[in-house]
Amino acid sequence: MSDKNQGWSQRTRLAQALGAMDETTRGLVPPIHVTTTFERDADNGYSSGNMYGRPDNETVRLAGSIICELEGGADAIVLGSGMSAALAVFHALAPGDHVIAPRVMYWALRNWLATEAVRWGLDISFVDCCDTRAVEAAIKPGQTKLVWLETPSNPLWEVSDIAAVAEIAHRAGAKLCVDSTCATPLLTQPLALGADLVMHAATKYLNGHSDVIAGAVVTAKQDEFWSRVTRIRREHGMILGPFEAYLLVRGMRTLDLRVRAACASALELAQRLEQHPSVAQVLYPGLASHPQHQIALRQMRGGFGGMLSIRVKGGEAAAIATAAHVTLWKRATSLGGVESLIEHRASIEGAGSPCPTDLLRLSCGIEDPQDLYRDLDEALPR
Ligand SMILES: *Cc1c(COP(=O)(O)O)cnc(C)c1O
């Protein structure tokens, strides 16, 4: 982009995919690069910088460069899922390294840490990461190499203080990686707050249309650890496919609109449901009643996200019955798409989950919030 374009806002640049287009035809939509291999030069070199499709791909690079710019990073890679993005970071550690992870976090990743990561020799402590003193107390001097945060965290939407935890991690010589999937790059900027790495399940808000599984990792600086993360994507064959990368780029053009709509609906629903006679509690960082609302006000800008949870009066049976009675909300796992989803999380998480059994997780899409409220109101117990 020319110098004149440097002053455009994030929203403007996103709409035009940072100005990417097809230079050959002047087509406004960049092409999908599908080749798996590239011709060598006569002098035996690879002057284009491309050699093979597993290490990198131009369409995937474009998706990565947009995410990198959104997060204000030095580099970013896009992978085949959010889980592979997270695992690329954990695999860059060495056996014996100690990791601090949140007590409340994305269930599948927590499960992997508790079962598989320990078999690879990682030492994992699950800590209440909303309590900075608990994080500090969990540090093992010389051994703690990574602190992992998720904020707001699934499915209780706890908020942790990224800047404070970054300081604790750095004092101990550890890195901080933030799973910022639910905050999106629009609402929170973990790198600016001191994090070293940001991870996204791009499956969710970044793509936004429930038709791509993808993940991303962004780094604040190009160091040896980052070289290991990128090498793991390359050698473990974790790169995203070019068709999915194309859909991801297309989805990100409307990220700003979608996230703003979801945030507005989530806040409105949270406020109305807090008054509902059949709702025992609403968990949403935008409510004054939320225990970390002050941190959310400081750390999030432009909204508190599109995710909230409600605890239904009458317990587990009443919660499951509510999910059974909605018609507009879809009973499905996942989040961050244009269609609103409802899920009884305890059923999917199972033993050891910190999720209460009366909890329903709500992912607000972009439908009319009046319709979303009416559908829930009619489904909740009378
Ligand atoms: C979905 C999700 C993941 C995992 O992403 P996949 O693309 O499903 O592998 C990780 N963290 C959070 C917060 C998520 O919501």
The ligand as a Gaussian input file, in Angstrom:
#p B3LYP/6-31G(d) Opt

LIG

0 1
 C      -12.137000     -23.319000      19.396000
 C      -11.085000     -22.865000      20.322000
 C       -9.793000     -23.421000      20.295000
 C       -9.432000     -24.562000      19.358000
 O       -9.604000     -24.217000      18.012000
 P       -9.906000     -25.327000      16.880000
 O       -9.849000     -24.551000      15.619000
 O      -11.223000     -25.915000      17.194000
 O       -8.811000     -26.345000      16.965000
 C       -8.848000     -22.921000      21.163000
 N       -9.144000     -21.926000      22.033000
 C      -10.374000     -21.367000      22.084000
 C      -10.628000     -20.273000      23.056000
 C      -11.373000     -21.813000      21.233000
 O      -12.590000     -21.262000      21.308000

